[in-house]
Amino acid sequence: MRTGLRALTMIALGALLAAGPGVALAADGASLPPGGTFLDDDGLPEEGYIEAAVAADLTRGCNPPSNDRFCPDRTLTRAEMATMLVRALDLPPSPVDAFTDDGDSVHEASINALAAAGVTRGCDPPHNTMFCPDDPVDRGQVAAFLVRALGLTEGGDIDHFTDDDESVFEHDINLIAGAGVTSGCGTAAYCPRDPLPRRQMAVFLARALGLTPMVPPERPPPPFPDVGDGKRIIYSNSEQRIWLVDEHEQLVDTYLVSGRRGVPAPGTYHIYSKSLKAWAGHNGITMEHMARFAHGTRLSYGFHSIPRYANGTPMQTEAELGEYRSSGCVRQADDKAEALYAWAPIGTTVIVLP
């Protein structure tokens, strides 16, 4: 049986503070299977913390019942945060229905337990009859939740960051920084208004509990399908993965991509055109290292980097590769797109599998 968080936290935070704020503890993931628990967090800086949170039963994934994905870049909702905190605090259930707007939420029991413990007061002061379970949590708000959950009171007068002076959560932010729960989002910054992705919440909780990051062994690449011959690119649409195979039947590389379900049709194609930069034709969207291999109704289909809007913002994160995200082309991480562009000359065979 897990110990209540308030007792455990005093021990954990004491050890953490003795080591110094922000000090990473030694990694130990030898007991984990290659690649770890989830398919979508391989190689992320937060992966060890995510695994530690899973081992402590603070989270169980984002796609039940299989729960083989963590959705690290998805913004945490207030309801999800409630469940994570209740598991961490080991709070008992409460018979009191604290709020009127969470009756349809699978997290209602956790929300009520959190309210009974005084960790949350609702989202509509002064009435506080609502919890807003589906609202996203930002980094400032989570500081307040953690301060109440951990019972932090010391160190709030030290100003750790330069970008939270106008935030109502500045005192809470300073408290969790002083306790070593956060080191900010950059040089002297906390980014209090930024939405909190699930990967960051795993780090906050793991640090608060003094959990040791557990970095799993690297996941071995899956073997390439036994199709075609010679130097070729194999693209599995259902797996959202490509393999680069050389003329000696040696695997050069394999990685996740983002295309469109069922596009292009299965078959054998060849790279027929390449350009270092390409334009989507609308909204100033551009992509780099385009290698075209198929013709659509109006546009060509090719391999390229993750597209960027006119302001330079990428249309998706690299952690989201492996999901259907494109309108037809096949998106790759920037470094992978550059490598494929250099490796595959015009005429290279492309085999598209269902």
Secondary structure, 3 states (H helix, E strand, C coil): CCCCHHHHHHHHHHHHHHHCCCCCCCCCCCCCCCCCCCCCCCCCCCHHHHHHHHHCCCCCCCCCCCCCCCCCCCECEHHHHHHHHHHHHCCCCCCCCCCCCCCCCCCHHHHHHHHHCCCCCCCCCCCCCCCCCCCECEHHHHHHHHHHHHCCCCCCCCCCCCCCCCCCCHHHHHHHHHCCCCCCCECCECCCCCECEHHHHHHHHHHHCCCCCCCCCCCCCCCCCCCCCCCEEEEECCCCEEEEECCCCCEEEEEECECECCECCCEEEECCEEEEEEECCCCCCEEEEEEEEEECCCCEEEEEECCECCCCCECCCHHHCCCCCCCCCEEECHHHHHHHHHHCCCCCEEEEEC
